[in-house]
């Protein structure tokens, strides 16, 4: 029988920071930022782009998009070490939200993604969403890292 912590939700977070780690993702991040701006989640949230040393026009793209949409988009440079993990950690240190959600610059979240993650956070310490890697990645990139079905047995998807 589940204990009471799984039957009754904890308090829902008051604010959320969505961290988007990126390196040279100017050609894909626009679609992700658009999708984040269109989230159905009614609570307070912001977006923080953690730049892992991009040499493309990422900073320019973000500057041109500044003020567009209802959700504020921040920027933090995370180029001390290479890798998405480092960018996520730097983003987490700069996050202002009570709850942190992560999505990548070469993905596109679905309309209710953040709503479902925040609601699930009332029941769990760690939540994850489903992945669709084919929407904006080229067929070559998509085939490079095919989805491994075994992860479904270890992860709670909302």
Secondary structure, DSSP 8 states (H G I E B T S, - for coil): ---HHHHS-----SEEEEEEEESS-TTTHHHHHHHHHT----SEEEEEEEESS--SSHHHHHHHHTT-SSS-EEEEE--SS-SHHHHHHHHHHH--SSEEEE--TT----TTHHHHHHHHHTT-S--B----TTSSS-HHHHHHT---GGGGGT--B-
